[in-house]
Amino acid sequence: MSEKPITGEKRVFMTGNEVVAWAAVAAQAEIMYGYPITPQNEVMHYWTRLAPKFNKIFLQTEDELSAGFTTIGGVMAGRKTF
């Protein structure tokens, strides 16, 4: 049986957390502030792998409240953060 080339629409399978990271890249987010806590730690995992490829930044904070406040600070400073 010969293989057929893929033509037209291409599809990939991703987890919801991976989709969030790719959506942030597509939205041109510049930096992610985060703390490894369930359920958000998988988003951090994917973002830290994507960030260097797209010249993005990740900063791990000391707790989830700090992640929220630094995100607000980034937005107030005019950066695209999440």
C-alpha positions in Angstrom: 0.0 0.0 0.0 1.5 3.4 -1.0 1.3 6.4 1.2 -0.9 9.3 0.1 0.5 12.8 0.6 -1.4 15.1 2.9 -3.2 17.8 0.9 -5.6 20.5 2.0 -6.3 21.1 5.7 -3.9 19.7 8.3 -4.9 18.8 11.7 -3.1 18.0 14.9 -4.1 16.5 18.2 -3.3 18.6 21.3 -4.3 18.7 24.9 -6.3 21.7 26.1 -3.2 23.0 28.0 -1.1 22.8 24.9 -3.8 24.7 23.0 -3.6 27.5 25.6 0.1 27.9 25.1 -0.1 27.9 21.3 -3.0 30.4 21.5 -0.8 32.7 23.7 1.9 32.5 21.0 -0.6 33.3 18.3 -2.0 36.2 20.3 1.6 37.5 20.5 1.9 37.3 24.3 5.3 38.4 25.4 5.7 36.9 28.8 4.1 34.4 31.1 4.2 34.7 34.9 3.4 31.5 36.6 3.7 29.2 39.6 3.6 25.4 39.2 0.2 24.5 40.7 -2.5 22.2 39.3 -4.2 22.6 36.8 -2.0 25.4 35.3 1.4 23.7 35.5 0.9 21.9 32.1 0.4 25.3 30.4 3.7 26.4 32.0 5.4 23.2 30.7 4.3 23.9 27.1 5.0 27.6 27.3 8.6 27.1 28.6 9.2 24.8 25.6 7.7 27.3 23.1 9.0 30.5 24.6 12.7 30.3 23.4 11.6 29.4 19.9 9.5 32.5 19.6 11.7 34.9 21.7 9.2 34.9 24.6 9.8 35.1 28.3 8.7 33.0 31.4 9.1 34.1 35.0 8.3 31.6 37.8 6.9 33.4 40.9 7.0 32.4 44.5 3.2 31.6 44.7 0.0 31.9 42.6 -0.9 35.3 44.1 2.4 36.7 43.0 1.8 35.3 39.5 -1.5 37.1 39.3 -0.1 40.4 40.6 3.0 40.3 38.3 0.6 39.6 35.4 -1.4 42.7 36.3 1.8 44.7 36.6 2.9 43.5 33.2 -0.4 44.5 31.6 -0.2 47.9 33.3 3.3 48.4 31.9 1.9 47.8 28.4 3.1 44.2 27.9 1.1 41.3 26.5 1.2 39.0 29.5 -0.7 36.0 30.8 
